[in-house]
Amino acid sequence: MTLEQLQTLNSIVLHGSLKAAAGALHKTQPALSMAIKKLEAEYGFEILDRSGYRLSLTPPGKAFYQKAQELLLNAEQLHSLGQHLACGNEALVRLAYDSVCPHDLIFNALKKCQRDYPQTELHVFGESRFGALELLQKAEIDLAISPWWPTFHSVGDFEVLKIGVFEILLVAAPRLFKGQAVTNVGQLKSEVYLVSEESELSFDSENLMLVKGARKWKTRDMQTLKQMLLSGLGWGYIPRHLAEQELKDGALVPLTPQGFEFSIQGEICLVRREEYTLGPVASMIWQNFLSPQVVNCK
């Protein structure tokens, strides 16, 4: 069995006659007829029913043709992938984003990648507490979308592109403090601090949202953290975009104790390692975010 024989069979079935199929393939009718006869001889059953006005598939021919279509599709995809890779395009691009980043900011760029480079596989990882930056530091991804502070220059040699801003709010379910206003840190310490696990980066990320003496429950999943907050298990920080509706309908309320960081704002940046050259697909993603403000941190 050859790919050419399967292509011949497919053309005959689609066009319904040797003449039409021969014209579509730019071959002679005898050549097509011989290709099908060799295929039938190889497997010992008739694939085409030649008794009618139009050629049709026999019952075993139908089963054979269905599998042949799968093989032809795979061959077409393999050919397309070969051309894609021959142009120097990546077979795989890995991107991680931090939970503070609004999804629309990320996925709009990925839609363009999907459209322009359909043969490139994308691996997208959602992380929290600088986990995306940690994966980039370990060279486990190609691009990171992460909160960014100038102190991160100690983590590695990165090129950084500002693409947006974020806001993290201190919140709780109204019933946690029995509807009372939270005006001091002592009130917070009376309840559990719900927090996402910090990354293993070399800077002290815990100090960014430090509450000394508070009991802590930790989770790696921001959606789990949100559900824990909604259940009244404790208080904690959550990105505004993840709690917009809950803040609007009162399921979560902002806490504003005096002398305490109850709102943290900052830049969201697209980050790559300076020592690695991006391939065409990763470069397209970078260019899609490109703005005049590019910061080099060494």
N, C-alpha and C positions, 0 to 999 in steps of 0.2 A: 504494500500500500504506500502510495506517495501523496504528498500534499497536492500535487498537480491533479491527480486522479480525483481527489475529494473536491477540488475546485471545479473540475469538469462536471462532476455529479451535481454539485450545487447549482451550477449555471443551467444545466438541463432541467432540473426540477423547477427553478425559478422561471424559465422561459417556456417550458412545456414542449419543446421540440429540439431535435438536433440542429436543425437549420438556424433557429434563432440563437441557440447557445453558441454555435460555431461563429456566427456573426459577432456576438458579444465578446468572444474570446479571441477573435481574429485567427481562428484555426479552421481546418477542413472538417466536414462532417465525418468522413471515415476515421480521422484521427481521434475524434471524440468517442465514436462508437467503439474503436479498438481499446481505448483507455478504460471504458466501463466494462467491456467484456473481460479484460485482464483482471479487473477488480473482482468481478463476479467469479471468475475461475479461481482466484486466490482463496476465496472463502467458501465456494461451493454452493452458492444459492443465487437466484436472480434478484437483483436489486431493482431493476426497472421492469414494469409491465409494458410490453410492446404490442399488446393485442388491440388496443383502442386507437382512436384517431390521434390522441395526444399521449405522449409518454407519461406514465405515472409510476408511483412507487408501489412495489409489492408489500404485503404486511411485514415480512422481515426487513425489506428495504427501508420502510418507514423508521423502524427502530435503529437501523444502521445510520440512516441519514440524520436522525436527531443527535446522535453522538458525534457524527461528522461535523455538524454545525458548531458544536462546542469546541472541537479541535480547531476548526477554521477561525473561530473567534479568538481563541488563545494564540494562534499563529499570527493573526493580525495585530493583537496587542503586543506580542513579542517583537514583531517587526517595528511597530511604533516606538516601543521602548528602546530598541537598538538604535534607531535614528536619534531619539532623544539623548541617549548617553553619548553617541558619537559627536554630538554638538558640545560636549563638555558639561551637560546639565547633570545635577545631582540625582541619584536614585532615591535619596532620602534626605529630608531636612528636619531637624529636631528643634523645637521651640518650647520654652516654658514661660509661663506667666504667673505673676503673683496675684493672690486673691483680691488685693486692693484695686486691681486694674479692671475698669468696666469692660465687659465682654465685647461690646460693639467696637471698642477701640482696637481689639485684636482680630476679631473674626471678619471684619470688613476687608482687612488686608489679605487674609487667608482666602477669601472668595476670589480675589484677583489671581492669587497663586494657583488656585484650583482651575481657573479658567484658562490661564496662559500656559501652565505647565501641568497638564492632567496626568502625565506619566510619573511625576515625582510624588513619592509617598511622604506624607507629613505625619510626624509624631508630635502631638501637642500635650503638654503636661501642665496641670493646674497645681500650683504650690502655694505655701503660705510662709510668712515670717522669713522672707529672703531666701526661700528654698530654690527659686529660679536662679538667683545669682550664685548660689552654692553649686548647682548643677553646671553652670557655665564655668565656674572656677575649676571644677573637676574635668572640664572638657567633655562632659556627657551630653551636651546640647550645643547647637550652633548659635542660637540667639536667645536672649532672655529679655522679658519685659517685667520691670521691677521698680519698686520705689527706689529713689536714689538720694543719698546724702553725700556731701563732699568727703566725709570721713571714709567712704568706701574705697578710696584710692589705695588703702592699705591691703585690700583683698587681692588685687592683681592689676595687670596692665590692660585696661579696657578702653574702648571707644564708646562714647555714650551719646545718645541722641534723645533729646527731650521730646516726648510725644504727647504729654498730657499732665494732669494733676489729679491728686486723690485727696480724700478726706476720710479719716477714721473717727468715729464718734464713740463716746462712752455711753452705754445704754443698759437698760434692764427692763424686765416686765414690770408694769405698775404695781402688781401685787407683792413683789419682792420686798419693797420697803413700805408696804401697806398704804400706798398712795401718798406718803409723806415726801416732801422735797428733800433731796440729798444735798446738804450744804457743807459737809466736812468729810475729811478722809476717814475719820473714826467710824462713820456710818458704813462706809465701804468695807472696812475691816471686819465688820460684824457678819458679813455675808461672804460667800465663796466667789473668788475671782476666776472667771472662766477665760481661758487663754489658749491660743493656738501655739503649738510647740515651735520653739525657735530653731533656726538652722544651726549648723555646726561651723559657721564662718568664724574667722579669727577675731572679729570685733565683738564687743559685748552688746549684742542686740537686745538682751533682756533689759538693759538700762533705758531703752527707748520708751518703755511702758512699765516702769518699775513701781511696784506698790509693796513696800517693805512691810512684812508682818502679816500679809494677807494669806488666807488659805487658798490654795490653787487647785483647780481641776484643769487638765490639759487634753486637747484633742488635736489631731493633725488636719481634720477636715473642717473647713469654714462653714459648710452647710450644717454639719453636726453642731458646731458652736452656736450657730443661729438658732437651731431648734432647742438647744439647752437654755439659751437666753429666753426664748419664748415660753419655755416650760417653767420659768421662774426658779431655775436651779442656782442662779447667781447673776453677777453683772460682768460686763466686759466690753472690749472694743470690737467694733464691726465696721467694715467699709460702708459708707453711706449708700452706695448704689445697691448693696445687697439687702438693705433694710428700708429702702425708700417707702415701700407700701406699708410695712409694719409701723413705721414712724408716723405715716399719714393717718392710719386708722387707729393708732393708739395702742397697738399690741406691744410695742416697745416705746419707751420714753427716753429722751436724752437726760443724762445726769450731769450736773454742773457744780460739783463741790468747789469751794473756794480754795485757791492755792494749789490746784491740781490740774494736770493736762487732760482736759475732758474732750478736746478736739485736736487731732493731729493732722496737719496738712503738709503736702510736699509734692515733689515732682515724680512723674512716672517716666521712665526712660527705657528705650530700646538699647540693649547692651550687647557688645560682641568682644571677643578676645582680639587684641591688636595683633598678636603674632600669627593668627590664622587668617588666610585669605578666603573670603566667602566665595562660593560658587555662584553661577548665574541665577539660580532660583532664590537662594538666601539673599543675594544682592538685590534682587527685585523686591523682596519683602522690605529690605532696608530702605531702598529708594522710595518705596511707596509711603513710608513714614517721613521721608526726608524733609527737613525744614532748615532755615538759615542757622539755627542754633545747634551747633555740634560741639561738645565738650570733650577734650582729650584729658584723661586722668591717668597719670603715671606715678 
